[in-house]
Amino acid sequence: MAHEVELMTAGNMWKVLVKPGDAVKAGDTLFIMEVMKMEVPHEAPADGTVSAVNISEGEEGLDAGFVAVVID
């Protein structure tokens, strides 16, 4: 079952820490957003393999609810 990791809030992408094919464990940080000068990490909801990364470092104006990473 695929897990879609959505952005929790609107903001800019500061750091992307995974790429397709990476194995992740529940709780691993996948990426960090910059929201109003604060760093907001997003974590893996489950163990699995990253199948898609739909974000890039430096991307601006991202909206909450956007599917950033997919884990199978």
Steps between C-alpha positions, in 0.01 A plus 500: 500500500643837397530779754469854363681763705319831458626845592357599839511871423580740218860614469832457322707184464827538685655152495404169334668206676374204292490386138306223321631158600607604851391271785345691791377412847197649674609829658789569259504862382418513129522875439506833683285797404554865586181653635513857632876469572447171689620156393216246480616137456269242341552138603431161346171357629615139447792282398543453125672611182464848353331460160448868411633840603288782358694790657837667449727698729441871459142463373287790617129555554402140568146442626382291795362164391741457207630140481874546542623142546353155438623198698419142399 
